[in-house]
Every structure is written in C-alpha cells, then in structure tokens.
Amino acid sequence: MKTILHKANSRGYANHGWLKSHHSFSFANYHNIERMNFGALRVLNDDVVQPKMGFGTHPHQNMEIISIPLTGALSHKDSMGNKRAIEVGEVQVMSAGTGLTHSEFNDSQTDAVNFLQLWIIPQEKDVTPHYEQRKFPLAGKKNQLQLVVAPKDKNLRDALPISQQAYIYRTSLDARRSIELTSSSNNHGFYVFVVEGNIKIGEIALNSRDALGIYETEQVQINADTTSELIIIEVPMS
C-alpha cells in the first residue's frame, strides 16, 4: 500500500474577499508540481462564498464537475437551461463534454456558503453535456458507505452518473466505529477527505480537512476516533 498525505494546512489558499478557497491540488494561481492530481482526480476545492456573491457565467469543457454543499445553498444556472438551488444533502454533477457555461451564486443575505467542488478527468472527451443533482438521505451514510457518484456505464440508479470509472462515497462515522473500503479495480486508488472529525488509516492520523491518497492496495480500513464526516473518491490511477 502506498500513501500520499495532504494535511489541511498544506493546501493552496486564495482570498478574493467574496470567495475564500483552499486547493488540495494545483488550481488557478496555486501551482505545485507535486500536487497536480491524484489519478483522475484533478481538483478538490474547499470554497466559502460570501452572502450575495458568487461565480459569474464561465465555461467548462471535457471535465466531470461535482459539487457538494456543506453549509448553505448555492443557486445554479447553466447553458443547458437548468436553473435551481443546490442545498446541503444534495450532490450536483456536470459532464462538461463538448462545452457548457454556468454560474453559481449565494442568494443568502446573511449566511456564507461552504461547498466542495471536485473535477475528475473524463474517460472520454466531447460527450454531450449532462447535468443532474439529487438529494441523498442522511440515514444512508450513517456508519456505512453511501454511493453518490458512479460511472454512467454501470447504470447504478442510486448514484449520479459521470463519464469516468470513478466513484464518490459519503460516510458519517460515530466515534470508535470503523469502515472498510474495497477497490473496484487493481488500477484504482482512494482519496479520503476528512470534512470533520478525527480518523486513523493504519498508523496515519487525519484531522478535519486532512486528506490521504491510498493506492496499490485492494482494501483500506478507516477507524474513527471521534464522530467524523468523510468524502471518499475512488479513481483510476492511470
């Protein structure tokens, strides 16, 4: 088993006033040749958007984009005609494919929005753009893995589809509970991101906003020292 440790305080950081963003991988003005990606996982941004502010209309192409709100709600509008808010408990996916434009805005007058945005390199380029979002029950992640994103060719009805052999799970572990990850392919790795809490993977201790990339192993055990919230991304490594 090989591991790559990304401590929370080692992430890139940008403060634009209206937006505060931590970058797990190279993004925008944060460039780190050793943190370009983890396999097909290209971006994991931890964004806080101030009230009445947001991202203006901008383009994307040939990228699988996943947004996961942690607090607040974010209004979405895109060139495919979708216009709706994404809230805590929901997950949003966009397959940018041949190209799309979109905007994201915090409509609240008083409260900031905190959300994670992930970019996954697609398995195939120039697919027809696709958008979907879904609310997942909180009970479904209690001390178990809740699959929220999966490859579109697997036709898993309970998960949102993307154009890559990648999976995203959520889990909420009670203190002193454990969970086991089993890789779906020898070529896959896991990127475990701690939203909140304290866990151990082997002898490696992880705290809030720490992350650990794990590869060249079939199984991984996660042990929670305290109540912990995790996002787990399984991606092809090559």
N, C-alpha and C positions, 0 to 999 in steps of 0.2 A: 504493500500500500504506500502510495506517495501522497504527500500533502503540501498545500500552499496556504500559509496563514496570512490573512489580511486583517490586522487589528483596526478597530474603528478609527483611531487617531492617525492611522497611516493613509487614510483616503485623501483624495484630492478635495479641495473646497473652493467654492466660489460664492461670494456675497454680492448680489446685484441690488440689494435693498429690497425690492419686491420679491426676490427669489433667493433662497439660500439652498445650496445644493452640495451634497457630498457625493463624490465619484469613486466607486470601487475600482473602475478601470479608466484608462485614458479617455478624456472627453473634453471637447472644446479647448479651453486654454490650459487644461491639466494634461500634461504629456509625460508618461512614464513608460519607457520602452519595455520594462519588466512587467507591466500591467496593462497589456493591450487587450487581453481577453482571457477567458477560461474555456478552452474548447470553442464551441459555437456560441457561448455567452459573451457578447461583445460589450454590453453596457449594463450597469446596475447603478442608477442614480437614486439617491435619497433626498427628495425635494420638499421644501417648505415654501408654499406660495402665500403671500400676504393677502388680507382681505381686499376685495375689489380689484385684484390684479390677476394677470395670467399670461399665457403664451399666445402671442398673435398668430395669425394664419401663416403656416410654414409647410414646406414639402418634405416628403419622405419617399424613398424608393428602395425596393428589394431589401426589406428588413422586416422581421417579425417583432412587433412592439407590444409589450404587455404592461398595463398599468394596474397597480394595486393600492387603493387608498388605505391609509392607516388612521387618519382622523379627517373629519370634514367631508366635503363633497366638491367635485370638480365638474363644471359644465363642459361638455364636449360638442364640437361642431366640425363636420368634415365635408369634403367634396363629393362624397357618396350620398349625401342627403341626410346623414344621421345627425340628430340634434337631441341630446339628452344629458342628464347628470349621471355621474358615476359616484357611488357612495361607499362607505365602509361596509365590508362584507361582500362587495362585488369585485369582479375581475373583468378587465377590458382587454381585448386583443384586436390588433390591426395587422393584417398582412398587407404591407405597402405595395409589394409586387411592382407592377408597371408604373406606379406612381399615384400619390394622393396628396392632398393638403388638409390640414386640420388646425384647430385652435383649442386651447384648454383654458378655462377661466374660473377663478374663485368668486362666486357670486355673493358670498357672505359679506356683510357689512362689518363684522366684528371678529370673526374667527379665521385663523390661518388653516390651510390645508396641508397635510403631510401625506405624500404618496411615493411609492416606489415605481420607477419606470425601468423596465428591462428591454434590451434589444438582443434578439437572437438572430444570428446569421442564417438565412433560409437555406433549405435543402435544394431548392430550385429557384431560378430567377424568373422575373417577368410573369408571375402568376397574376390572375385577375385580383385586384384589391378586394379585401374582405374585412368586415367589421362585425364584432359581436361582443356583448357583455352579458354577465349573468350574476345573480346573487346566489351565494353558496351558504347553506345553513351553518351557523356557528357550531352546532352539535356535531357536525360531520368531521370536525378537526380535533375534537376533544380526545386527547391521548391516542390519536390514530392519524394516519396519513390521509389527507383529503386531496384528491387529484383535481386540479382546476384547469390545467392546460395539458394537451396531449397532441401527438401527430394527427393530422387530418385523415391520413390513410388508415388509421386504426379504427375510425368511426366509433369512438367512445362517447356515448350520448351524454354522460355526466360531466364531460370536460370540454373546454373551449378548444377549437382546432387551430393549429398553426402548421405552416409549411416547413417542418423540420422534425427529425426524430428526437424530440426533446419533450420533457415532462416537467411540470411545476406542481409542487405539493405545498400545502399549508399544514401545520400542526400546532396544537396548543397543549403543552405537556404540564401536568401537575408536578410539583416537587417530588423528587425521588422516583419518578417514572422514567421508563426508557422506551425507545422505539428502534426498530431495525430497518435499514434501507437495503434493498436488493436491486442490483443493477439489471437493467433490461438488456444490456449488451456488454460484451467484453471491451468494447471501444468507448464506453460511456464513463463519465465522471460525475460526481455530485458537488455542487456548490451550496454549502449550508450557510444561510444568513440568519443571524440572531436578531430578530426585531426587538425583543425584550427578554430579559432573563439571564440565566447562567447555566451553561451546559458543559459536559465533557465528552469528547470523542477520543477514545483511548486515553492518553495522558495529557491531551491538549485541552486546556480550559478556555472557554469562549464566553464573553460577556455581551451585553447589549451592543448591537451594531457591529460586532466582530463577524468575520466570515472565515470559513475553511473550505478550500477546494480539495477534493479527495478523488484519486483515480488509481487505476491499476489494482483494483480490488472488486470483488463481487458483492461483498456485504459490509455494511457500516452500522455500528451501534451508537446511538446517541443517548446519553444519560443526563437527565435534568436535575441540577442541584436545587433550583428554585422554579417556581412557575415560569414557564418560558414559551414564547411565541416564535415560531421559525418559518422561514420560507426556504424551500429546498428545490434547487434547479438541477435536473439531470440532463446532461447534454452530450452529444458526440464530441470526442476529444480531437478528432481529425476528420 
